[in-house]
Amino acid sequence: MKSENSPETPATRFLHQQGVVYSSHLYAYEEHGGTRVSARELNVDEHEVIKTLIMEDESAKPLIVLMHGDCKVSTKELARQIGRKHVEPCKPEVANRHSGFLVGGTSPFGTKRKMPVYIEKTILDLTLIYINGGRRGFLVGVHPYDLMRTLAPDTVNVALK
């Protein structure tokens, strides 16, 4: 549900269309602060803050990876699990073009281009997650079930601590 101070973004419009109930969390965005800053500002465990990463395979086909804030993605393992030769993060300007969001404000919801979505399977063990709402300094709290229902991601096991 939209709260009074919640910005309207392509991501929140998508959530409304899908009937997803979410909480809005605005915070002071810090350049290059990442999930460490948002977790601190929201006073939640960084493991519950989910990064939306735009990556590409060897054919430059984009894909989305959802990962715990306190973990990195093993791109080698990801490529192996999804049957690609190679996967790497997109350059920021390429990621912006695919998603329609600025890096630091990338949401998996309401992306400009439809892309396959992969989710670290341990995210599904969490009761509630905080994920970007489509703007820098804005996270939404959702249930992992809603990610599965609305994005139909494939689960992968590619987290590196």
C-alpha positions in Angstrom: 0.0 0.0 0.0 1.2 3.5 -0.8 2.0 5.7 2.2 1.8 9.5 2.1 5.6 10.0 1.7 6.1 7.2 -0.8 7.3 8.4 -4.2 5.6 7.1 -7.3 8.0 5.2 -9.6 7.6 2.5 -12.3 8.3 0.0 -9.5 5.5 1.2 -7.2 3.1 1.3 -10.1 4.0 -2.3 -10.9 3.5 -3.3 -7.3 0.1 -1.6 -7.2 -0.9 -3.4 -10.5 0.1 -6.7 -9.0 -1.8 -6.1 -5.8 1.4 -6.3 -3.7 1.2 -4.8 -0.2 4.5 -3.1 0.7 6.0 -0.7 3.2 7.9 2.4 2.1 11.2 3.4 3.5 12.9 6.6 2.5 16.5 7.3 3.7 19.3 9.7 2.9 21.1 8.1 -0.1 24.9 8.1 0.0 26.9 7.7 -3.3 28.6 4.3 -3.2 27.1 3.6 0.2 25.2 0.5 -1.0 23.2 -1.8 1.2 25.4 -1.1 4.2 24.0 2.5 4.3 20.4 1.6 3.7 20.5 -1.2 6.3 22.0 1.2 8.8 19.5 3.9 8.0 16.5 1.5 8.2 18.0 -0.2 11.3 17.7 -3.7 9.7 20.2 -6.5 9.0 22.1 -6.0 5.7 21.2 -9.6 4.9 17.6 -8.6 4.6 18.4 -5.7 2.2 18.3 -7.2 -1.3 20.5 -5.8 -4.2 19.1 -5.7 -7.7 22.0 -6.3 -10.0 21.8 -6.0 -13.8 24.3 -8.3 -15.4 24.8 -9.6 -19.0 25.9 -12.9 -20.5 28.4 -13.5 -23.3 25.9 -12.4 -25.9 25.3 -9.1 -24.0 21.8 -10.3 -23.1 20.8 -8.6 -19.8 19.5 -10.4 -16.8 18.6 -9.5 -13.2 20.2 -11.1 -10.1 18.7 -10.5 -6.7 21.2 -11.0 -3.9 21.6 -10.4 -0.1 23.2 -7.0 0.6 26.0 -8.6 2.6 26.9 -11.1 -0.1 28.5 -11.0 -3.5 27.5 -13.0 -6.6 29.8 -15.7 -7.9 29.4 -14.9 -11.6 31.3 -18.1 -12.6 28.8 -20.2 -10.6 25.8 -18.2 -11.9 26.9 -18.7 -15.5 27.3 -22.5 -14.8 23.8 -22.7 -13.1 22.0 -20.8 -15.8 23.7 -22.5 -18.8 25.7 -19.5 -20.0 29.4 -19.3 -20.9 30.1 -16.1 -19.0 28.2 -13.5 -16.9 29.4 -10.1 -15.7 27.9 -7.0 -14.3 26.8 -4.4 -16.9 28.4 -1.0 -17.0 26.2 1.5 -15.1 25.0 3.3 -18.3 24.1 -0.1 -19.9 22.3 -1.2 -16.7 20.4 2.1 -16.7 19.4 1.6 -20.3 18.1 -1.9 -19.7 16.3 -1.2 -16.4 15.1 2.4 -16.9 16.5 3.1 -13.4 19.6 4.9 -12.2 22.2 2.6 -10.6 21.7 2.9 -6.9 17.9 3.1 -7.6 17.5 -0.1 -9.6 14.4 -2.1 -8.8 13.4 -5.5 -10.2 9.8 -4.2 -10.5 8.6 -2.2 -13.5 11.9 -2.4 -15.5 11.9 -0.8 -18.9 12.9 -4.0 -20.5 11.7 -7.5 -19.5 14.7 -9.6 -18.4 15.1 -13.0 -16.9 15.3 -12.7 -13.1 17.4 -15.0 -10.8 17.1 -14.9 -7.1 19.5 -16.3 -4.5 17.5 -19.1 -3.0 18.3 -18.2 0.7 16.4 -14.9 0.2 13.2 -17.1 0.2 14.0 -18.1 3.8 13.5 -14.5 5.0 10.2 -13.3 6.4 10.5 -9.8 5.0 12.9 -8.2 2.6 13.8 -4.6 1.7 14.4 -4.0 -1.9 14.8 -0.9 -4.1 11.6 0.9 -4.9 12.9 2.5 -8.1 14.7 5.6 -6.7 17.9 6.2 -4.9 17.2 6.4 -1.2 13.9 4.5 -1.4 13.3 0.9 -0.4 10.1 -1.1 -0.2 9.5 -3.9 2.3 7.9 -6.9 0.7 7.5 -10.6 1.4 9.7 -12.9 -0.7 6.5 -14.7 -1.7 5.5 -11.6 -3.6 8.8 -11.6 -5.5 8.1 -15.2 -6.6 4.5 -14.4 -7.6 5.2 -11.2 -9.5 8.6 -11.8 -11.1 8.7 -15.6 -11.4 12.4 -15.7 -10.9 14.6 -18.8 -11.2 16.4 -19.7 -7.9 20.1 -20.0 -7.9 22.7 -20.7 -5.3 25.5 -18.3 -6.1 26.1 -16.2 -2.9 29.6 -15.5 -1.7 30.0 -14.1 1.9 
